[in-house]
Amino acid sequence: MDDILAMLGFKDTPTPSAGAIVIADDNADDIFLLRRELDRLGINAPIVELADGHETIEFLRQYTSESHTDPVPQLLFLDLNMPRTTGFSVLCWLREQDALHGLRVVILSDSDDPGDVALATALEADAYVAKQPDVNGLAEILRRFAPAVLAPFHAAVR
């Protein structure tokens, strides 16, 4: 499995426990499709939905407190173009938080601009996936992409 993750460009991160999956996206259709595919893939981890970058930072901030005892979320699907605070700003903030070092970030964006991909890579996103324009595109990408990304969740919930 480590070979598959390396081929996809993943950094070496700890194996997730039963922590939550966070979806930060302002598009309800994309959230619906992502949740449906996670369900079809048999992922039973708790899912938290957040509609903008500001909410995402505020939600994740609770895990930076030394007194916080709940498991840190293990996977963040992050849209770049969100209201109030962009996904890039979330990613910058996130990478400054030692307590969230193990949180894997998968960028799901409408943009396939090489500059966006390069910036996300520089900010240590674990993966970058350009959303497809048709309704089946996101589901198809996730089906191809998900086995490597979500394999640790299968181990955690089985």
Backbone as JSON, one array per atom type, in Angstrom:
{
  "sequence": "MDDILAMLGFKDTPTPSAGAIVIADDNADDIFLLRRELDRLGINAPIVELADGHETIEFLRQYTSESHTDPVPQLLFLDLNMPRTTGFSVLCWLREQDALHGLRVVILSDSDDPGDVALATALEADAYVAKQPDVNGLAEILRRFAPAVLAPFHAAVR",
  "N": [[0.81, -1.19, 0.0], [1.99, 1.23, 0.7], [3.54, 1.75, -1.53], [1.6, 2.37, -3.47], [0.51, 4.71, -2.39], [2.79, 6.32, -2.53], [3.11, 6.5, -5.31], [0.91, 8.05, -5.93], [1.68, 10.38, -4.88], [1.59, 10.87, -2.16], [2.49, 12.04, 1.08], [4.56, 10.74, 3.72], [2.66, 9.66, 6.21], [1.06, 9.12, 9.43], [-0.85, 6.11, 10.01], [-4.35, 6.32, 9.81], [-6.6, 6.4, 12.61], [-9.74, 5.82, 14.04], [-10.64, 8.38, 13.43], [-12.47, 11.27, 12.25], [-13.73, 12.01, 8.91], [-13.43, 14.94, 7.14], [-15.3, 17.1, 5.17], [-14.88, 19.88, 3.35], [-16.55, 22.05, 1.62], [-18.39, 24.22, -0.46], [-20.34, 23.45, -2.18], [-23.25, 21.8, -2.39], [-24.03, 19.67, -4.02], [-21.58, 18.46, -4.74], [-20.74, 17.61, -2.22], [-22.78, 15.78, -1.62], [-22.32, 13.84, -3.66], [-19.72, 12.99, -2.99], [-20.11, 11.96, -0.39], [-21.89, 9.88, -1.04], [-20.28, 8.22, -2.59], [-18.29, 7.55, -0.72], [-19.85, 6.07, 1.01], [-20.61, 3.97, -0.71], [-18.14, 2.79, -0.99], [-17.83, 1.61, 1.4], [-17.02, 3.02, 3.65], [-17.16, 3.82, 6.94], [-16.55, 5.82, 8.68], [-17.02, 8.68, 10.82], [-18.45, 11.59, 9.34], [-17.87, 14.96, 8.77], [-19.34, 17.89, 7.67], [-18.49, 20.97, 6.24], [-19.08, 24.32, 5.26], [-17.52, 26.46, 4.42], [-14.25, 28.04, 4.3], [-13.64, 29.47, 6.65], [-15.31, 28.29, 8.61], [-14.15, 25.78, 8.54], [-11.53, 26.17, 9.55], [-12.22, 27.07, 12.13], [-13.53, 24.78, 13.12], [-11.43, 22.88, 13.06], [-9.63, 24.09, 14.77], [-10.27, 23.43, 17.4], [-8.97, 21.04, 17.84], [-6.39, 21.71, 18.28], [-5.96, 22.4, 20.84], [-4.45, 21.58, 23.91], [-6.01, 20.37, 25.81], [-7.93, 18.97, 24.49], [-9.48, 15.9, 23.82], [-10.7, 14.18, 21.98], [-10.4, 12.03, 19.06], [-8.28, 13.27, 16.49], [-9.41, 14.52, 13.36], [-8.81, 12.55, 10.43], [-8.72, 12.8, 7.71], [-9.12, 15.24, 5.23], [-11.17, 16.5, 2.84], [-10.81, 19.06, 0.72], [-12.1, 21.91, -0.73], [-10.97, 24.44, -2.94], [-12.04, 26.93, -3.73], [-13.85, 28.58, -1.83], [-16.33, 30.42, 0.07], [-15.64, 33.28, 2.22], [-13.13, 32.26, 3.47], [-10.46, 30.98, 1.69], [-9.6, 27.71, 0.36], [-6.84, 27.49, 0.06], [-5.96, 29.26, 2.06], [-6.88, 27.91, 4.3], [-5.3, 25.62, 4.13], [-2.72, 26.73, 4.44], [-2.94, 27.69, 7.12], [-3.46, 25.27, 8.41], [-1.1, 23.77, 8.06], [0.57, 25.02, 9.81], [-0.08, 24.1, 12.26], [0.95, 22.08, 14.7], [-0.39, 20.05, 16.09], [-2.1, 19.04, 14.21], [-0.68, 17.72, 12.34], [-0.79, 15.11, 11.27], [-3.07, 15.07, 9.73], [-4.44, 14.26, 6.72], [-4.7, 15.8, 3.57], [-6.8, 16.17, 0.89], [-7.13, 17.86, -2.0], [-9.97, 18.94, -3.62], [-10.98, 20.35, -6.41], [-12.46, 22.79, -8.64], [-10.66, 23.82, -10.33], [-8.1, 23.14, -12.65], [-5.77, 24.33, -13.01], [-2.32, 24.6, -13.53], [-0.8, 26.25, -11.82], [-2.34, 26.37, -9.48], [-2.23, 23.69, -8.72], [0.53, 23.43, -8.28], [0.87, 25.27, -6.16], [-0.74, 24.09, -4.17], [0.68, 21.72, -3.81], [3.11, 22.76, -2.89], [2.22, 23.71, -0.47], [1.91, 21.42, 0.87], [-0.3, 19.69, 0.39], [-1.76, 16.49, 0.34], [-2.79, 15.29, -1.91], [-4.16, 16.19, -5.12], [-7.09, 16.74, -6.8], [-8.81, 17.43, -9.68], [-12.08, 18.47, -10.07], [-14.64, 17.01, -12.04], [-16.64, 18.19, -14.83], [-19.11, 16.97, -15.3], [-21.82, 15.23, -13.66], [-21.17, 12.59, -13.03], [-18.46, 12.58, -13.01], [-16.96, 13.25, -10.63], [-17.59, 11.08, -9.01], [-16.45, 9.0, -10.51], [-13.72, 9.68, -10.5], [-13.21, 9.51, -7.76], [-13.71, 6.8, -7.33], [-11.54, 5.65, -8.69], [-9.44, 6.81, -7.34], [-9.87, 6.49, -4.63], [-9.25, 3.88, -3.39], [-6.49, 3.89, -2.57], [-6.37, 6.21, -0.99], [-8.3, 5.83, 0.97], [-7.89, 3.36, 2.13], [-6.75, 2.98, 4.78], [-8.96, 3.66, 6.35], [-10.74, 1.61, 5.84], [-9.45, -0.45, 7.19], [-9.67, 0.54, 9.75], [-12.4, 0.46, 10.28], [-13.29, -2.09, 9.94]],
  "CA": [[0.0, 0.0, 0.0], [2.86, 2.41, 0.72], [3.94, 2.01, -2.91], [0.48, 3.03, -4.15], [0.46, 6.07, -1.87], [3.93, 7.06, -3.07], [2.83, 6.78, -6.72], [-0.08, 9.13, -5.97], [2.3, 11.61, -4.39], [1.29, 11.09, -0.76], [3.57, 12.17, 2.03], [4.59, 9.68, 4.71], [1.88, 10.11, 7.35], [0.62, 8.01, 10.25], [-2.08, 5.44, 9.61], [-5.49, 6.87, 10.54], [-7.39, 5.59, 13.51], [-11.15, 6.0, 13.71], [-10.95, 9.79, 13.36], [-13.49, 11.67, 11.26], [-13.42, 12.56, 7.6], [-14.01, 16.28, 7.03], [-15.53, 17.58, 3.81], [-15.03, 21.33, 3.34], [-16.96, 22.4, 0.26], [-19.62, 25.01, -0.45], [-21.24, 22.93, -3.2], [-24.01, 20.69, -1.81], [-24.01, 18.54, -4.95], [-20.29, 17.78, -4.6], [-20.75, 16.92, -0.93], [-23.66, 14.63, -1.78], [-21.64, 12.82, -4.46], [-18.6, 12.47, -2.22], [-20.68, 11.11, 0.67], [-22.46, 8.68, -1.66], [-19.18, 7.34, -2.98], [-17.69, 7.02, 0.5], [-20.77, 5.03, 1.47], [-20.48, 2.83, -1.63], [-16.84, 2.18, -0.74], [-17.88, 0.96, 2.71], [-16.35, 3.82, 4.67], [-18.11, 4.1, 8.02], [-16.01, 6.84, 9.58], [-17.87, 9.86, 10.94], [-18.19, 12.62, 8.33], [-18.22, 16.32, 9.17], [-19.46, 18.77, 6.51], [-18.3, 22.38, 6.52], [-19.46, 25.02, 4.04], [-16.56, 27.47, 3.98], [-12.94, 27.93, 4.9], [-13.65, 29.98, 8.02], [-15.88, 27.21, 9.44], [-13.19, 24.68, 8.58], [-10.5, 26.52, 10.51], [-12.81, 27.09, 13.48], [-13.76, 23.4, 13.52], [-10.15, 22.21, 13.31], [-8.93, 24.77, 15.86], [-10.52, 22.73, 18.67], [-8.03, 19.93, 17.98], [-5.06, 22.24, 18.59], [-5.91, 22.61, 22.28], [-3.87, 20.46, 24.66], [-7.03, 19.73, 26.63], [-8.87, 18.25, 23.63], [-9.18, 14.47, 23.91], [-11.28, 13.4, 20.88], [-9.43, 11.76, 17.98], [-8.15, 14.29, 15.45], [-9.82, 14.03, 12.04], [-7.68, 11.95, 9.73], [-8.75, 13.09, 6.28], [-9.86, 16.44, 4.88], [-11.41, 16.81, 1.44], [-10.83, 20.52, 0.8], [-12.32, 22.69, -1.93], [-10.16, 25.65, -2.89], [-12.82, 28.15, -3.96], [-14.96, 28.65, -0.88], [-16.55, 31.77, 0.6], [-15.01, 33.8, 3.44], [-11.72, 31.89, 3.55], [-10.2, 30.01, 0.62], [-8.94, 26.45, 0.72], [-5.4, 27.75, 0.22], [-5.76, 29.85, 3.39], [-7.06, 26.82, 5.26], [-4.12, 24.76, 4.04], [-1.62, 27.48, 5.09], [-3.16, 27.66, 8.56], [-3.38, 23.88, 8.86], [0.29, 23.31, 8.09], [1.25, 25.67, 10.93], [-0.6, 23.51, 13.48], [1.63, 20.83, 15.01], [-1.36, 19.03, 16.54], [-2.84, 18.53, 13.05], [0.32, 17.28, 11.38], [-1.19, 13.85, 10.63], [-4.3, 15.22, 8.94], [-4.19, 14.18, 5.29], [-5.54, 16.75, 2.85], [-7.03, 15.93, -0.54], [-7.77, 19.01, -2.63], [-10.96, 18.68, -4.66], [-11.18, 21.71, -6.91], [-12.92, 23.0, -10.02], [-9.52, 24.31, -11.09], [-6.99, 22.25, -13.0], [-4.69, 25.26, -13.33], [-1.05, 24.11, -13.0], [-0.37, 27.09, -10.71], [-3.06, 25.92, -8.28], [-1.67, 22.38, -8.35], [1.87, 23.68, -7.74], [0.74, 25.9, -4.85], [-1.25, 23.08, -3.24], [1.81, 20.83, -3.54], [4.05, 23.51, -2.05], [1.6, 23.81, 0.86], [1.9, 20.05, 1.38], [-1.52, 18.89, 0.21], [-1.38, 15.11, 0.06], [-3.21, 14.97, -3.27], [-4.95, 17.23, -5.79], [-7.99, 16.15, -7.79], [-9.68, 18.4, -10.34], [-13.45, 17.98, -10.22], [-15.11, 16.87, -13.41], [-17.82, 19.02, -15.06], [-20.38, 16.24, -15.28], [-22.21, 14.7, -12.35], [-20.53, 11.3, -12.77], [-17.02, 12.75, -13.0], [-16.41, 13.17, -9.28], [-17.75, 9.7, -8.57], [-15.47, 8.18, -11.22], [-12.38, 10.0, -9.97], [-13.09, 8.97, -6.4], [-13.6, 5.34, -7.44], [-10.17, 5.31, -9.08], [-8.52, 7.41, -6.41], [-10.21, 6.17, -3.24], [-8.63, 2.74, -2.71], [-5.24, 4.25, -1.89], [-6.61, 7.25, 0.01], [-9.2, 5.41, 2.04], [-7.56, 2.03, 2.64], [-6.63, 2.94, 6.24], [-10.29, 3.72, 6.97], [-11.29, 0.26, 5.78], [-8.83, -1.2, 8.28], [-10.15, 1.07, 11.03], [-13.8, 0.19, 10.53], [-13.58, -3.51, 9.75]],
  "C": [[0.86, 1.26, 0.0], [3.33, 2.77, -0.68], [2.85, 2.75, -3.67], [0.4, 4.48, -3.69], [1.6, 6.91, -2.42], [3.69, 7.42, -4.53], [1.84, 7.93, -6.86], [0.48, 10.43, -5.39], [2.03, 11.89, -2.92], [2.55, 11.18, 0.07], [3.49, 10.98, 3.0], [3.87, 10.17, 5.96], [1.43, 8.9, 8.16], [-0.67, 7.4, 9.72], [-3.23, 5.97, 10.44], [-6.08, 5.87, 11.54], [-8.83, 5.82, 13.1], [-11.57, 7.46, 13.69], [-11.89, 10.09, 12.21], [-12.87, 12.03, 9.91], [-14.14, 13.9, 7.54], [-14.13, 16.62, 5.56], [-15.79, 19.08, 3.91], [-15.29, 21.77, 1.91], [-18.27, 23.17, 0.34], [-20.63, 24.54, -1.48], [-21.94, 21.68, -2.66], [-24.02, 19.46, -2.71], [-22.7, 17.76, -4.84], [-20.22, 17.02, -3.28], [-21.61, 15.67, -1.01], [-22.94, 13.51, -2.53], [-20.49, 12.18, -3.69], [-19.09, 11.54, -1.12], [-21.21, 9.8, 0.11], [-21.36, 7.7, -2.03], [-18.46, 6.77, -1.76], [-18.54, 5.9, 1.06], [-20.64, 3.78, 0.6], [-19.16, 2.08, -1.42], [-16.76, 1.52, 0.63], [-17.17, 1.71, 3.81], [-17.38, 4.25, 5.71], [-17.62, 5.15, 9.0], [-17.0, 8.0, 9.69], [-17.46, 10.9, 9.9], [-18.72, 13.95, 8.85], [-18.24, 17.17, 7.9], [-19.33, 20.22, 6.95], [-18.42, 23.15, 5.21], [-18.49, 26.1, 3.59], [-15.26, 27.32, 4.75], [-12.87, 28.42, 6.34], [-14.2, 28.92, 8.98], [-14.88, 26.07, 9.6], [-12.08, 24.97, 9.59], [-11.05, 26.51, 11.93], [-13.07, 25.67, 13.99], [-12.43, 22.72, 13.89], [-9.38, 22.82, 14.47], [-9.12, 24.04, 17.21], [-9.52, 21.6, 18.91], [-6.61, 20.4, 18.29], [-4.88, 22.5, 20.08], [-5.34, 21.37, 22.97], [-4.92, 19.71, 25.47], [-8.02, 18.91, 25.8], [-8.49, 16.78, 23.59], [-9.8, 13.63, 22.78], [-10.22, 13.13, 19.82], [-9.46, 12.89, 16.94], [-8.68, 13.72, 14.14], [-8.6, 13.54, 11.27], [-7.61, 12.3, 8.26], [-9.64, 14.3, 6.03], [-9.95, 16.54, 3.37], [-11.67, 18.31, 1.4], [-11.01, 21.14, -0.58], [-11.48, 23.96, -1.82], [-10.98, 26.92, -2.94], [-14.06, 28.16, -3.08], [-15.12, 30.09, -0.41], [-15.79, 32.02, 1.91], [-13.52, 33.5, 3.53], [-11.47, 30.8, 2.52], [-9.57, 28.73, 1.17], [-7.44, 26.63, 0.88], [-5.1, 28.35, 1.59], [-5.92, 28.8, 4.48], [-5.81, 25.96, 5.29], [-2.9, 25.44, 4.67], [-1.74, 27.41, 6.61], [-2.92, 26.26, 9.12], [-1.94, 23.42, 9.01], [1.12, 23.99, 9.18], [0.85, 25.05, 12.27], [0.04, 22.15, 13.75], [0.65, 19.71, 15.37], [-2.11, 18.4, 15.37], [-1.9, 17.99, 11.97], [-0.11, 16.02, 10.61], [-2.43, 13.93, 9.77], [-3.94, 15.24, 7.46], [-5.18, 15.08, 4.58], [-5.58, 16.38, 1.37], [-7.77, 17.14, -1.07], [-8.72, 18.5, -3.7], [-11.36, 20.05, -5.18], [-11.72, 21.73, -8.33], [-11.75, 23.4, -10.91], [-8.54, 23.19, -11.4], [-5.78, 23.07, -13.43], [-3.38, 24.73, -12.72], [-0.51, 24.94, -11.84], [-1.04, 26.71, -9.41], [-2.5, 24.59, -7.78], [-0.3, 22.58, -7.69], [1.79, 24.31, -6.34], [0.24, 24.91, -3.81], [-0.14, 22.09, -2.85], [2.82, 21.5, -2.62], [3.53, 23.63, -0.62], [1.35, 22.44, 1.48], [0.53, 19.39, 1.39], [-1.06, 17.48, -0.15], [-1.74, 14.69, -1.36], [-4.07, 16.1, -3.8], [-5.77, 16.56, -6.87], [-8.86, 17.25, -8.36], [-11.06, 17.76, -10.52], [-13.8, 17.94, -11.7], [-16.39, 17.66, -13.6], [-19.14, 18.27, -15.03], [-20.58, 15.57, -13.93], [-21.52, 13.37, -12.02], [-19.02, 11.42, -12.65], [-16.39, 12.6, -11.64], [-16.48, 11.74, -8.76], [-16.7, 8.8, -9.22], [-14.06, 8.42, -10.71], [-12.21, 9.37, -8.59], [-12.98, 7.45, -6.44], [-12.18, 4.92, -7.79], [-9.18, 5.69, -7.98], [-8.67, 6.85, -4.99], [-9.5, 4.96, -2.65], [-7.35, 3.09, -1.97], [-5.48, 5.24, -0.77], [-7.34, 6.7, 1.22], [-8.89, 4.04, 2.63], [-7.41, 1.99, 4.16], [-7.98, 3.01, 6.96], [-10.97, 2.36, 6.91], [-10.74, -0.56, 6.93], [-9.38, -0.75, 9.63], [-11.59, 0.68, 11.32], [-14.18, -1.27, 10.38], [-13.13, -4.3, 10.93]]
}
